[in-house]
Amino acid sequence: MKTSFPKKNSHIPNWYIIDASHKTLGRLSVEVCNILKGKNLSYFYPSVDQGNFVIIINANKINISGKKPIQKKYYISTQRPGHLKSFLFKDLKMKYPSRIIEQSIIGMLPKGVLGKKYFHKLFIYNTDQILYKNFK
């Protein structure tokens, strides 16, 4: 019996809207990555882009457990000497709450061309208002 190889044009992507309010960061990121990759489909194949579109709303209401809000640090570097900046989770949540979810999901996606394609199918909003009107 031959293994069937899915074609790129045989998959019609779906749109998923996920509410991030009062959800844990890691659990939400795993759920979103599986949807972006298309792992929830019965005909999943790792080297073919069969992912879906994901819209995350209420990104500013994301939670993490324990003492991590005051201990977890995020680092941003410009690759120049002395330009390493660090931000605490609570400060980054007040300033740029969508970046926390972005960085978590980027770390879970494959590195390379396919990972970039998956990431472009992700839309994150800090409120419950969706600004992207072209989804089905």
Secondary structure, 3 states (H helix, E strand, C coil): CCCCCCCHHHCCCCEEEEECCCCEHHHHHHHHHHHHHCCCCCCCCCCCCCCCEEEEECHHHCECCCCHHHHCEEEECCCCCCCCEEEEHHHHHHHCHHHHHHHHHHHHCCCCHHHHHHHCCEEECCCCCCCCCCCC
